[in-house]
Structures are given as structure tokens and as C-alpha cells.
Amino acid sequence: MAYVEKIFGAPGTGKTYNLVERLQEHLNKNCPFDQTLTVSFTRVAAREIKGRIQERNNNKFNDKELHHSVRTIDSYLMNKIREDKDICYPNNYLAEFYQVKKNTEINEDKKRNFYAAMNIVEMGRITIGDGIENILKYYDSQKRTDIGRKFIIQVAESYENYKKNHLKMDWVDVKYKGLQDKIKFDHNIVLMIDEAQDCNRLEWLIINKLIAVSKNVYIAGDDDQAIYRFKGGDVETFLQLPVDKTTVLDESPRLNKKIWDLAQKIIHLIPKERRKEKQYTPTNENKYNMPHCGLIHEFRNKESFEKNYLNMGITDSKVSIHWLFLSRNKRELDMKYSHENYCWSQILAKNNLTWEKIDASNGVSTGAERGTTPNVPVDQIQSIETWTMLQKGNKILGEKIKEFYRTIPPALIRDRKKTSLIQTDSIILKDGQYDYSDLKSKFYLDIDVKAPWYEILNLKPSNGEYYVDYIQYLKNIMENGNYKKSKRILLSTIHGAKGLESANTVLNCDWPRLPYDTYCKGEKHRDDEIRVFYVGTTRTKYNLFLYQPDFSFGEYKGMRHNNFWNKIRGR
């Protein structure tokens, strides 16, 4: 029978820190690290936990050991079912499926409803069960009148047939496969679950199976930060989970009183009967002696914003102050709008600073896109280094080769089907090292060893200004060694940054879209939007800057506030 402890607390109270400390206590008692499992909600959060474990243990564990013991639920399950070689690595095949359907069966009138129908199919499978019957139960619960039952059935059946005919599976399939009796889970001395409030029904079924084969279980979460209900997040299961002990954290090393007071104004817009009240003592500590700790909401353009606030250490390489730029909409992180609109990357990239962008849905680092200012993902830099080593005749560890194959384009591989799994966690390359000749003969790499790194990454210079600038930008930061420095700047949506913290947080408040106008359209939407904004404001340690542009998508807003903002300000 497992010992189960729930760690509960407000933002910044150290839930993840306490998880790592619980793990460390067991490691100090000679618990083997490979008999522990830490499950995080996103890959970014998992990476954060790995860093804390390494820091706590003086970099004792190698990448393979860390990957084995710290991962997402999806990654863990995929490792368990990787022996099935007849399937492609799971993905969200919605876009691919849509391209097929729109050219065949879906007419122009139905295209607009297709994604809504697919969301119903996915959510029905997650929240109720697999099969048409359960999908229709979810559909009936939503009381949708714009999409007919017949169309839902058509889309669901077509999607399943598409996956079957192409030997593909999505991440919901992975979870259902993981629940099969033939899948045997590892026996863990220590099991830790972070950000548990956002786990959906299927993930809780997996967690229960993990608990059944574990001796010591620690589960951390906070119902006020449950921001994935739109993806089936089941916070009620977390709150009602039977445990041997509940540890309530009530003191924070992160939030100072001013930011905490703002956060309380936000979260208390949710009635007390729909949330669990928390006792909390904020810190007044300010290690960096920053001149501001408050709200900035009067900036009308990016020039004034940069002039007044982005010079507070962000361009000084000697100052180790981390910045987190948050937006409700991921398009604001990477698109070039009209000159009136704000684009975070424009200010950051022009200073030749390395920075990273986090995807909205799953916390995965995204690559540079056409039309954006340069963004250098970590895996891209690592691939450049790997290719440079291969060109010199050096051998590379199997894990590095796997990362390399994730980055290079499919056109450089002669037999994509045989090598697709190399790019994933589905197989583990044999211990040992591989050189260029191995990749060419065994792993079907089809490019000359003399090719420059921008060709191996499909970054060939062209007449397009972006590509030329991007290659030069990469050369600059590599020559200056900036890419080896820790990331001080992170661009993310609020959802992507969940579980992270930063010395400074800039929140793009494009009203009324943050929060959405759904704030005024029913309790469910209102509560969810409040929680999203609450999470965004509580990521910071020292300074919170709320930026509100006059223009958004070319439309003049005129500093217009919605009802949500008016309530926070007491109007």
C-alpha cells in the first residue's frame, strides 16, 4: 500500500521545490535514482525539474538517467509501448487529416465546423470514453446547435479510419493503449506528480496505475491554477484524492506583497464556493534591488516600452536577471504585425540575445518561423554542434544522434520509415558512439559531410531577407558564445509557462482579449479566464509589467478596459 502525500499551495510557495526535496530525502537514504519517477505536465516543466535535481546533486546524473526518471506522462507511456514497431510516432494528426478531408468529403459550408467537430471528438474521448457513443454523450452535454450529430459521426469515423489506414495513432490513443492490462508499469520507490490539477480523466487513470506500483507518492497542485479545463483538466479528482497526508504551503520565496495583493484581487473574483481558500504569507525580499515592483499599463507603443523598462538589465550581459514575456495569444509572440503593434521578438533579437519561445499547448520549444525575427531553439544549436563534430570525424553519443535526427528535415533521410523512430523516444539507441559513416550507412543520412550546417538544418541562404539575416544571426551568437549561456529571456503563452518563474514578467494585456470577452459569458468561462490571468501575474519574483497597446491587429483600442480589468481596479 502506497504512502500518498498531497502538497498544496498558492503560486510561489515552493510546490516543485518540496517535491525535489522529498526526492532528495529518499536519494540520501540510498534509494536508486532509476527507481524514482517524476511526472510533469509539460516538457518545459520537466526540464525545469531536471535542472533542479542536477543542481541539488552536483550534476551527478547523466542525460539518460534524467530522461528515464523525469518525463511527461505521454513520454512515459510511449516508452512502455515502443515495442510496437508497426505504428508511427504519435502526433496530433488533425491538420494532416483536415488537408485530406477538405479536398474530398468536406464542402465549403462545413469547413468552418470541422475543427469544432474534431475538438468534440477529442474531448469526448478524453472526458467520457472511447467510441462514437461516448463522443455523442459529450456532444449532447455541450448543447451545440451549430454542428449536427450526423457530421460529428462522419468526422469521428473518418478520423479513426484515417489513422487505421495509415498506421497512425494520436496521444489519446497512447493513453488508452497505456491502460491495457498487457502494459506493465515500473515499480517505483518514489513517484512524484507535479501540476496535478491539470491532469485529465485519462491521465488520472494512468496515475492511479502508477500509484498502485509505487511505495511513496507525492502529488503537488493548486486548484486556482487549473487552466487546462478546456483540454479536459480534472481538478476535482485532484481535490478529492484520498491521501495519507496533506501538506499546505503558506509561505512564498517568490511573490512580494504588492504582486500578491493584485493576485488576490484577481482570484477572489471567483466565488469562494468554487475554490479552496489559501492562507499565504508573501515575501518582501528584493535581492536585485529593482526600482519598481508594480503595474505598468500606460504604454502605447513598443518604443516607449523599450526605452523605459527593457533597459533594466536585459541588454547587460553582466546582469543575470531573467525575463519572461507572456501573452494570451501565441500569435503575438512570433508574428510581424503592422507597425502600430507590439512584437516582443523585435526588441529582443536586435540585441543579439539568445532567447527561447515556448509553444502554447504543450510547453515545447518551437523553431524559428518565416516572417519572424530570429529565434534560436536550443535543439537547433545542439544540432549545429553535432554536425560540426561529425564533420571533424568525431563520434557522437546515441542520445545526441537522436536529438540531431529530430531537427534535420525529412528530405535528408533516404528511408524515412526506418528512421522515424530514431527521432523519438520510442527506441533507445544502443550504448556507444556513432560517426558520419554510421549515420550514412545505418541511419540513411543523405547529405555530404562537407555540407555547411545551414544546409543540414534546411537554412540555405536565398533571396529572402529573413533567411540571410537568420544565418548571420546564428553565426554571430555562436562566435560570441552567447548560445552557451543560460537563457535569460523566455517568450511564452501563459499556458506554456505554467509551473515556471522568472525574476521579471512582462504580460501583454491586449484588452479585451486578455481575458477574453467570455469573462462576461457564464460562470465556466469566467472562472477559467480569471485563472489564466492569475497564473500569468504570479510567475514573477520581483517585477510585474502589464503592457497594454493602443493598437491590436491594426485596430485602435484607445486604452479601453473590459469589465474584468475594471473590477480589479475597483471601478
C-alpha positions in Angstrom: 0.0 0.0 0.0 1.5 3.3 -1.1 2.0 6.2 1.2 0.4 9.2 -0.6 1.0 12.8 0.3 -0.6 15.8 -1.3 1.4 19.1 -1.5 -1.0 22.0 -1.8 -0.3 25.7 -2.0 -0.6 29.0 -3.8 1.8 30.2 -6.6 5.4 30.6 -5.4 5.0 28.6 -2.3 7.5 26.0 -3.5 5.5 23.0 -4.5 8.0 21.9 -7.0 10.9 22.7 -4.6 9.2 20.5 -2.0 8.8 17.6 -4.5 12.5 17.8 -5.2 13.3 17.8 -1.5 11.1 14.8 -0.9 13.0 13.0 -3.7 16.3 14.1 -2.2 15.4 12.6 1.2 14.9 9.2 -0.5 18.1 9.5 -2.5 20.1 10.3 0.7 18.7 7.0 2.1 20.3 5.2 -0.9 17.2 5.0 -3.0 18.3 4.2 -6.6 17.5 7.1 -8.9 16.3 4.7 -11.6 13.6 3.6 -9.2 12.1 7.0 -9.0 9.7 8.6 -11.4 8.8 12.3 -11.6 5.9 13.2 -13.9 5.3 16.7 -15.1 2.6 18.2 -17.2 4.8 19.7 -19.9 8.3 19.1 -21.3 9.3 22.6 -20.3 8.3 21.9 -16.7 10.1 18.5 -16.8 13.3 20.3 -18.0 12.9 22.7 -15.1 12.7 19.8 -12.6 15.7 18.1 -14.2 17.7 21.2 -13.7 16.8 21.4 -10.0 17.6 17.8 -9.4 21.0 18.2 -11.1 21.7 21.4 -9.0 20.7 19.6 -5.9 23.1 16.6 -6.7 26.0 18.5 -8.2 25.3 17.3 -11.8 25.6 13.7 -10.7 23.1 12.2 -13.2 23.6 11.9 -17.0 21.0 12.8 -19.6 19.9 9.2 -20.0 19.3 8.8 -16.2 17.4 12.1 -16.0 15.2 11.2 -19.0 14.3 7.9 -17.5 13.2 9.3 -14.2 11.8 12.7 -15.1 9.3 13.0 -18.0 5.8 13.7 -19.1 3.0 11.1 -18.9 2.9 10.8 -22.6 6.7 10.2 -22.8 6.5 7.6 -20.1 3.6 5.8 -21.8 5.3 5.9 -25.2 8.4 4.3 -23.8 6.2 1.5 -22.5 4.6 0.7 -25.8 7.6 1.3 -28.1 7.9 -2.4 -28.8 5.0 -2.0 -31.3 7.1 -1.1 -34.4 4.2 -1.0 -36.8 2.9 2.4 -35.7 4.2 5.8 -36.4 5.2 8.0 -33.5 2.1 9.7 -32.1 1.2 13.2 -33.1 -1.8 15.4 -33.5 -2.9 14.5 -36.9 -5.7 17.0 -37.0 -4.1 19.3 -39.5 -2.9 16.5 -41.7 -6.4 14.8 -41.6 -8.0 18.2 -42.4 -6.0 18.6 -45.5 -7.1 15.2 -46.8 -10.8 15.8 -45.9 -11.1 19.3 -47.3 -10.1 18.0 -50.7 -12.5 15.2 -50.7 -15.6 15.0 -48.5 -15.9 18.3 -46.7 -17.6 21.1 -48.6 -17.1 24.8 -48.1 -20.1 25.1 -45.8 -18.7 22.5 -43.4 -15.1 23.6 -43.3 -15.7 26.1 -40.5 -17.2 23.4 -38.3 -14.5 20.8 -38.9 -12.2 21.9 -36.1 -15.0 22.3 -33.7 -16.2 18.8 -34.5 -12.7 17.4 -34.0 -12.5 19.1 -30.7 -15.7 17.5 -29.6 -14.3 14.1 -30.8 -11.1 14.6 -28.8 -12.8 15.9 -25.7 -15.4 13.1 -25.7 -12.7 10.5 -25.8 -10.8 12.2 -23.0 -13.6 13.1 -20.6 -16.1 10.2 -21.1 -14.7 7.3 -23.1 -13.6 6.0 -26.5 -16.1 5.2 -29.2 -18.9 7.0 -31.1 -21.4 6.5 -28.3 -19.2 8.3 -25.7 -18.3 11.1 -28.2 -22.0 11.7 -28.7 -22.7 11.8 -25.0 -20.1 14.6 -24.7 -21.7 16.3 -27.7 -25.1 16.3 -26.1 -23.7 17.7 -22.9 -22.3 20.7 -24.8 -25.7 21.5 -26.3 -24.2 22.5 -29.6 -26.7 23.6 -32.2 -24.3 24.7 -34.9 -22.9 21.2 -35.6 -25.2 18.3 -36.4 -24.9 14.8 -34.8 -24.5 13.3 -38.3 -21.5 15.5 -39.0 -19.9 14.6 -35.7 -20.3 10.9 -36.5 -18.9 11.4 -40.0 -15.8 13.2 -38.8 -15.2 10.7 -35.9 -15.4 7.7 -38.1 -13.4 9.2 -40.9 -10.6 10.2 -38.5 -10.4 6.7 -37.0 -10.3 5.1 -40.4 -7.6 7.6 -41.5 -5.4 6.6 -38.5 -6.0 2.9 -39.1 -5.3 3.0 -42.8 -2.1 5.0 -42.3 -0.9 3.0 -39.2 -1.0 6.1 -37.0 -2.0 6.9 -33.5 -2.6 10.2 -31.6 -1.8 10.9 -28.0 -5.3 10.0 -26.8 -4.6 6.5 -28.4 -1.4 6.3 -26.5 -3.2 6.8 -23.2 -5.8 4.2 -24.0 -3.1 1.8 -25.0 -1.2 2.5 -21.8 -4.3 1.4 -19.8 -4.3 -2.0 -21.4 -3.5 -4.9 -19.0 -0.5 -6.0 -21.1 1.3 -2.8 -20.4 3.3 -3.3 -17.2 4.3 -0.2 -15.3 7.6 0.1 -13.4 7.7 -0.4 -9.6 8.8 2.9 -8.2 10.1 3.6 -4.7 9.3 7.2 -5.2 6.5 8.7 -7.5 6.1 12.4 -7.9 3.3 14.2 -9.8 3.7 17.9 -10.5 0.9 20.3 -11.6 -1.6 17.6 -10.9 -4.6 19.9 -11.1 -4.4 19.9 -14.9 -4.4 16.2 -15.4 -7.4 14.9 -17.4 -9.5 11.8 -16.7 -7.3 9.5 -18.8 -4.2 10.8 -17.1 -5.7 10.2 -13.7 -6.4 6.6 -14.7 -2.7 6.3 -15.6 -1.6 8.0 -12.3 -3.7 5.6 -10.3 -1.9 2.7 -12.0 1.4 4.3 -11.2 0.3 4.8 -7.6 -0.6 1.1 -7.3 3.0 0.1 -8.1 4.8 2.8 -6.0 5.8 2.9 -2.3 5.9 6.7 -1.7 3.8 9.1 -3.7 3.9 12.9 -3.6 1.3 14.9 -5.6 1.5 18.7 -5.9 -1.0 21.1 -7.3 -3.3 24.1 -6.9 -6.9 24.4 -8.0 -6.5 28.1 -8.6 -4.0 27.3 -11.3 -6.2 24.8 -13.1 -6.1 26.4 -16.6 -6.4 23.3 -18.8 -10.1 22.6 -18.3 -10.7 23.3 -22.0 -8.5 20.3 -22.6 -10.3 18.1 -20.1 -8.4 19.1 -16.9 -10.0 17.3 -14.0 -9.2 19.4 -10.9 -12.0 17.8 -8.9 -10.1 14.5 -8.9 -7.1 16.2 -7.5 -9.0 18.0 -4.7 -10.9 14.8 -3.7 -7.9 12.4 -4.0 -7.6 10.2 -0.9 -4.2 10.8 0.8 -2.4 9.9 4.0 -1.2 13.4 4.5 -1.9 16.9 3.1 0.9 19.4 3.3 -0.3 23.0 2.9 2.4 25.5 1.9 1.7 29.0 3.2 4.9 31.0 2.7 6.5 32.1 -0.5 10.0 32.9 -1.6 8.7 34.3 -4.8 5.8 36.8 -4.6 6.1 40.1 -2.8 3.2 41.7 -1.1 2.3 44.1 -3.9 2.0 41.4 -6.5 0.3 39.1 -4.1 -2.4 41.7 -3.4 -3.0 42.1 -7.1 -3.2 38.3 -7.5 -5.8 38.1 -4.7 -7.9 40.7 -6.3 -7.9 38.6 -9.4 -8.6 35.2 -7.9 -11.2 36.4 -5.5 -13.4 37.3 -8.5 -14.2 33.6 -8.3 -16.8 32.9 -5.6 -15.4 31.1 -2.5 -17.7 28.2 -3.0 -16.0 27.4 -6.3 -12.4 27.4 -5.0 -10.3 26.4 -2.0 -9.2 29.5 0.1 -5.4 29.6 0.9 -3.5 31.2 3.7 -0.4 32.8 2.5 2.5 35.0 3.7 4.2 36.9 0.8 7.8 37.9 0.9 9.0 41.5 0.8 12.5 40.4 -0.2 14.1 42.1 -3.3 17.5 40.7 -3.9 18.1 42.6 -7.1 17.2 45.9 -5.6 15.0 46.7 -8.6 13.4 50.2 -8.7 9.9 49.0 -9.5 7.6 46.4 -8.3 4.2 47.1 -9.6 1.9 47.6 -12.6 2.8 49.2 -15.9 -0.3 49.8 -18.0 0.2 53.1 -19.8 2.5 52.3 -22.7 1.0 53.0 -26.1 3.8 51.7 -28.3 6.9 49.4 -28.2 9.3 52.3 -28.5 8.3 53.9 -25.2 8.1 50.5 -23.5 11.6 49.6 -24.6 13.1 52.9 -23.7 11.7 52.9 -20.1 11.8 49.3 -19.0 13.7 46.9 -21.2 17.0 48.6 -20.3 16.7 47.4 -16.7 19.5 44.8 -17.2 18.1 43.0 -20.2 20.8 44.2 -22.5 23.6 44.0 -20.0 25.4 40.6 -20.3 26.8 41.1 -16.8 23.4 41.2 -15.2 21.8 37.8 -14.7 18.1 38.9 -14.5 15.7 36.5 -16.1 12.8 37.9 -18.1 9.6 36.1 -19.0 7.3 37.6 -21.7 3.8 36.3 -21.7 0.8 36.6 -23.9 -2.7 35.1 -24.0 -2.4 34.6 -27.8 0.7 32.9 -29.2 0.5 34.9 -32.4 1.6 37.9 -30.6 4.9 36.1 -29.8 6.0 35.4 -33.3 4.1 37.4 -36.0 5.1 40.7 -37.6 2.0 42.8 -37.4 1.6 46.4 -38.7 4.0 48.9 -37.3 1.5 50.0 -34.6 1.5 46.6 -33.0 3.9 45.2 -30.5 6.1 42.2 -31.3 8.3 41.0 -28.4 10.9 39.4 -30.6 11.8 42.6 -32.4 13.2 44.2 -29.2 15.0 41.0 -28.1 16.6 39.9 -31.3 18.1 43.2 -32.3 20.4 43.0 -29.3 21.8 39.6 -30.4 20.5 38.0 -27.3 19.7 34.3 -27.2 16.1 33.6 -26.2 13.5 30.9 -26.5 9.9 30.6 -27.4 7.5 28.1 -25.8 4.5 26.7 -27.6 1.1 27.3 -26.1 -0.2 23.8 -25.9 2.4 21.5 -24.6 5.4 23.6 -23.5 7.6 22.5 -26.3 10.3 24.8 -27.7 9.4 25.9 -31.2 11.6 26.7 -34.1 12.1 29.9 -36.0 9.3 30.7 -38.5 9.2 32.5 -41.7 8.4 36.2 -41.1 9.6 36.4 -37.5 12.7 37.9 -36.1 15.4 35.3 -35.2 14.6 32.8 -32.5 17.2 30.1 -31.8 15.8 27.0 -30.2 18.2 25.0 -28.0 17.9 21.9 -30.1 18.9 23.8 -33.2 22.1 25.0 -31.6 22.8 21.5 -30.4 22.3 20.1 -33.9 24.8 22.6 -35.3 27.4 21.5 -32.7 26.7 17.8 -33.5 27.1 18.3 -37.2 30.3 20.2 -36.7 31.7 17.3 -34.6 30.7 14.8 -37.3 32.5 16.9 -39.9 35.6 16.7 -37.9 35.4 12.8 -37.8 34.4 12.6 -34.2 31.9 10.0 -32.8 28.7 11.2 -31.2 26.7 9.5 -28.4 23.4 7.8 -29.4 21.2 10.3 -27.4 22.9 13.2 -29.3 22.2 11.5 -32.6 18.5 11.1 -31.6 18.3 14.8 -30.9 20.0 15.5 -34.2 17.5 13.5 -36.2 14.7 15.3 -34.6 16.0 18.6 -36.1 17.1 17.7 -39.6 14.4 17.8 -42.4 12.9 14.5 -43.8 14.4 15.2 -47.2 17.9 14.4 -45.9 16.9 10.8 -45.0 16.7 8.1 -47.7 14.4 5.8 -45.8 12.1 7.8 -43.6 10.0 4.9 -42.4 13.0 3.0 -41.0 14.5 6.0 -39.3 11.4 7.8 -38.0 11.7 6.2 -34.6 15.2 7.4 -34.2 13.9 10.9 -33.8 11.6 9.9 -30.9 11.8 8.4 -27.5 10.3 5.2 -28.9 13.6 3.5 -29.1 16.9 3.9 -27.3 19.9 3.6 -29.4 22.5 1.1 -28.2 25.1 2.5 -25.9 28.0 3.6 -27.9 29.1 6.3 -30.3 28.4 6.9 -34.0 30.3 8.8 -36.7 29.2 10.2 -40.0 29.8 6.9 -41.8 27.4 5.2 -39.4 24.7 7.8 -40.0 25.1 7.4 -43.7 25.1 3.6 -43.8 23.0 2.6 -40.9 20.6 5.5 -40.5 20.3 6.6 -44.1 21.6 10.1 -43.8 21.7 11.5 -47.3 23.9 14.6 -47.3 27.6 15.1 -47.9 29.8 15.5 -44.9 31.2 18.8 -46.3 27.8 20.4 -46.3 27.6 23.6 -44.1 25.4 23.5 -41.0 22.7 25.8 -42.5 22.1 23.2 -45.2 21.8 20.3 -42.7 19.1 22.4 -41.0 17.5 23.4 -44.3 18.5 27.0 -43.8 20.0 27.6 -47.2 20.5 31.3 -48.0 18.1 32.6 -50.5 16.9 35.8 -51.9 14.6 36.0 -48.9 15.9 38.6 -46.4 14.8 36.5 -43.4 17.0 33.5 -44.1 20.1 35.5 -44.8 19.6 37.5 -41.6 18.9 34.4 -39.6 22.0 32.6 -40.7 24.1 35.7 -39.9 22.4 35.9 -36.5 23.3 32.3 -35.7 26.9 32.9 -36.8 27.1 35.9 -34.5 25.8 34.3 -31.4 27.9 31.2 -31.9 31.1 33.2 -32.5 30.3 35.3 -29.4 29.5 32.2 -27.3 26.1 33.6 -26.3 24.3 30.3 -27.1 26.2 28.6 -24.3 24.8 31.0 -21.7 21.7 30.2 -19.8 18.5 31.6 -21.3 17.7 34.9 -19.6 14.7 35.6 -21.9 11.7 33.4 -22.5 8.8 34.1 -24.7 5.7 32.1 -23.9 2.0 32.0 -23.7 0.5 31.8 -20.2 -0.4 28.2 -20.7 3.1 27.3 -21.9 4.7 29.0 -18.9 2.7 27.2 -16.2 5.0 25.9 -13.5 7.8 28.4 -14.4 9.0 31.5 -12.6 11.2 34.5 -13.5 12.7 37.5 -11.9 10.7 39.7 -14.2 7.5 39.1 -16.0 6.0 41.2 -18.8 2.4 40.4 -19.5 0.9 41.6 -22.8 -2.6 42.8 -21.9 -4.3 43.1 -25.2 -7.7 44.1 -24.0 -10.4 42.9 -24.1 -8.9 39.7 -25.4 -7.0 39.1 -22.2 -9.0 37.9 -20.6 -11.4 37.1 -23.4 -14.8 38.7 -23.5 -16.1 35.3 -22.3 -15.4 36.7 -18.9 -18.9 38.0 -19.0 -20.5 34.9 -20.7 -21.2 32.4 -18.0 -19.5 31.0 -14.8 -17.4 28.3 -16.5 -15.7 30.7 -19.0 -15.4 33.4 -16.4 -13.6 31.3 -13.9 -11.3 29.8 -16.5 -10.3 33.2 -17.8 -9.7 34.5 -14.2 -7.4 31.6 -13.5 -5.4 32.1 -16.7 -4.7 35.8 -15.8 -3.9 34.8 -12.2 -1.3 32.3 -13.4 0.2 35.0 -15.7 0.6 37.6 -12.9 2.1 35.1 -10.4 5.1 34.0 -12.5 7.3 36.8 -11.3 9.7 37.1 -8.4 10.3 40.9 -8.4 8.7 42.9 -11.1 5.4 42.6 -13.0 4.8 44.8 -16.0 1.4 44.9 -17.6 1.7 46.3 -21.2 -1.4 47.5 -22.9 -1.0 48.7 -26.5 -3.3 51.2 -28.1 -3.4 49.2 -31.3 -4.1 45.5 -31.7 -4.2 43.8 -35.1 -4.4 47.2 -36.7 -7.4 48.3 -34.7 -7.3 51.3 -32.3 -8.3 50.3 -28.8 -7.9 53.7 -27.1 -6.9 52.2 -23.7 -10.3 50.6 -23.4 -10.7 48.3 -20.4 -13.2 45.5 -20.1 -15.3 44.6 -17.1 -12.6 42.2 -15.8 -10.0 45.0 -15.5 -12.5 47.5 -14.1 -13.3 45.1 -11.3 -9.6 44.6 -10.4 -9.1 48.4 -10.3 -12.2 48.8 -8.1 -14.2 50.7 -10.7 
